[in-house]
Every structure is written in structure tokens, then in C-alpha cells.
Amino acid sequence: MDFSEIEADKVEFEDNSFDLKELLNNLYNEFKPIAVENSITLALNFDDHFHQYWLGDVTRVKQVLINIISNALKFTHQGSVDINISGSQ
């Protein structure tokens, strides 16, 4: 994400409802083969108070999550990458 464009108000954000759990499960399934290939355990955990449905820009959220997960896998040479999602009611 280009922060200079955001600061210059050149980026338009969407405001749509999306299923964050579905998004994360899809990303988990995309990154799992990479983790297995590198002998790294990839785990995805949701707590009981997690809010599944969100309002926002799913494209930008996905972009940020892809960057975080790919960097975690890239810089983890042994062990595991755990994605723990929590929330409160």
C-alpha cells in the first residue's frame, strides 16, 4: 500500500461488508503449501469472541494480511507461524 497516495487523498477506500473468517481461511489455504514446502507449521486460530463480519475495504485488508503472512513465512526458518484472531464482545 502506498502511504504517500493515502496521505495525498489519492486512494479511495471501499466500504463493503465482508467475511473476515472466510478471507483468512482462503489465505491460510493459499499459504499452507508454502509453509509445508519450507517445513514450517502454519496455524490459524479464532477465539470465541471473534467478529466474523466486518465493514471496510476487503481489498486493502487482504493486501495487508498477505504482506504480513508472506513476511512471517519468509523470515521464519524453523518452527511455526501462528495467526491468532481475537476480539471482544
Contacts in CASP RR format, 6 or more apart in sequence:
PFRMAT RR
TARGET T0000
AUTHOR 0000-0000-0000
METHOD contacts of the structure
MODEL  1
MDFSEIEADKVEFEDNSFDLKELLNNLYNEFKPIAVENSITLALNFDDHF
HQYWLGDVTRVKQVLINIISNALKFTHQGSVDINISGSQ
1 60 0 8 1.000
1 63 0 8 1.000
1 64 0 8 1.000
2 11 0 8 1.000
5 11 0 8 1.000
13 56 0 8 1.000
13 57 0 8 1.000
13 60 0 8 1.000
14 56 0 8 1.000
14 57 0 8 1.000
14 58 0 8 1.000
14 59 0 8 1.000
14 60 0 8 1.000
15 55 0 8 1.000
15 56 0 8 1.000
15 57 0 8 1.000
16 55 0 8 1.000
16 56 0 8 1.000
16 57 0 8 1.000
16 58 0 8 1.000
17 53 0 8 1.000
17 54 0 8 1.000
17 55 0 8 1.000
17 56 0 8 1.000
18 53 0 8 1.000
18 54 0 8 1.000
18 55 0 8 1.000
18 56 0 8 1.000
18 58 0 8 1.000
18 61 0 8 1.000
19 52 0 8 1.000
19 53 0 8 1.000
19 54 0 8 1.000
20 51 0 8 1.000
20 52 0 8 1.000
20 53 0 8 1.000
20 54 0 8 1.000
20 61 0 8 1.000
20 85 0 8 1.000
21 46 0 8 1.000
21 50 0 8 1.000
21 52 0 8 1.000
21 85 0 8 1.000
23 58 0 8 1.000
23 61 0 8 1.000
23 62 0 8 1.000
23 65 0 8 1.000
24 44 0 8 1.000
24 46 0 8 1.000
24 65 0 8 1.000
24 83 0 8 1.000
24 85 0 8 1.000
25 44 0 8 1.000
27 62 0 8 1.000
27 65 0 8 1.000
27 66 0 8 1.000
27 69 0 8 1.000
28 42 0 8 1.000
28 44 0 8 1.000
28 83 0 8 1.000
31 42 0 8 1.000
31 69 0 8 1.000
31 70 0 8 1.000
31 73 0 8 1.000
32 42 0 8 1.000
34 73 0 8 1.000
35 41 0 8 1.000
35 42 0 8 1.000
35 73 0 8 1.000
35 81 0 8 1.000
36 42 0 8 1.000
38 73 0 8 1.000
38 76 0 8 1.000
39 78 0 8 1.000
40 73 0 8 1.000
40 76 0 8 1.000
40 78 0 8 1.000
40 79 0 8 1.000
40 80 0 8 1.000
40 81 0 8 1.000
41 79 0 8 1.000
41 80 0 8 1.000
41 81 0 8 1.000
42 73 0 8 1.000
42 80 0 8 1.000
42 81 0 8 1.000
42 83 0 8 1.000
43 80 0 8 1.000
43 81 0 8 1.000
43 82 0 8 1.000
43 83 0 8 1.000
44 83 0 8 1.000
44 85 0 8 1.000
45 82 0 8 1.000
45 83 0 8 1.000
45 84 0 8 1.000
45 85 0 8 1.000
46 85 0 8 1.000
46 86 0 8 1.000
47 84 0 8 1.000
47 85 0 8 1.000
47 86 0 8 1.000
47 87 0 8 1.000
49 86 0 8 1.000
49 87 0 8 1.000
49 88 0 8 1.000
49 89 0 8 1.000
50 85 0 8 1.000
50 86 0 8 1.000
50 87 0 8 1.000
51 87 0 8 1.000
54 61 0 8 1.000
69 81 0 8 1.000
69 83 0 8 1.000
72 81 0 8 1.000
73 81 0 8 1.000
END
